[in-house]
Amino acid sequence: RDSALIGLNDVFVALDVDKEGQTKLEDGADAVYSAAIGHLHENSRLILLGDPGSGKSTLLRYLALCLCNALLEKETEWLGKLHWAVRL
């Protein structure tokens, strides 16, 4: 019964992909990422491939959840949940 109170944001685990990417952070620092969220952020077009049940739809649902809640609740840290880059 208690599991009905658990949301996607409570159980989501960031997916890593085989390919690393590089980017510049807002402060100009170089960063790398392997998280799928980073690839979604850095590429205007992207195809998510994976076996059934590997988390493709869940990743996109989590992204939508975070973005929608960030718009609805501007005082919260929903965008912080999309952290994906690691400074070099």
LINWO-V688554 format. One record per run of one state. SS is the DSSP state (2 for helix, 1 for strand, 0 for the rest). FROM is the first residue (numbers start at 1). LEN is the number of residues. If there is no record, write none. Layout:
((SS,FROM,LEN) (SS,FROM,LEN))
//
This chain:
((0,1,1) (2,2,4) (0,6,2) (2,8,4) (0,12,4) (1,16,9) (0,25,5) (1,30,6) (2,36,7) (0,43,13) (2,56,17) (0,73,5) (2,78,5) (0,83,3) (1,86,2) (0,88,1))
//
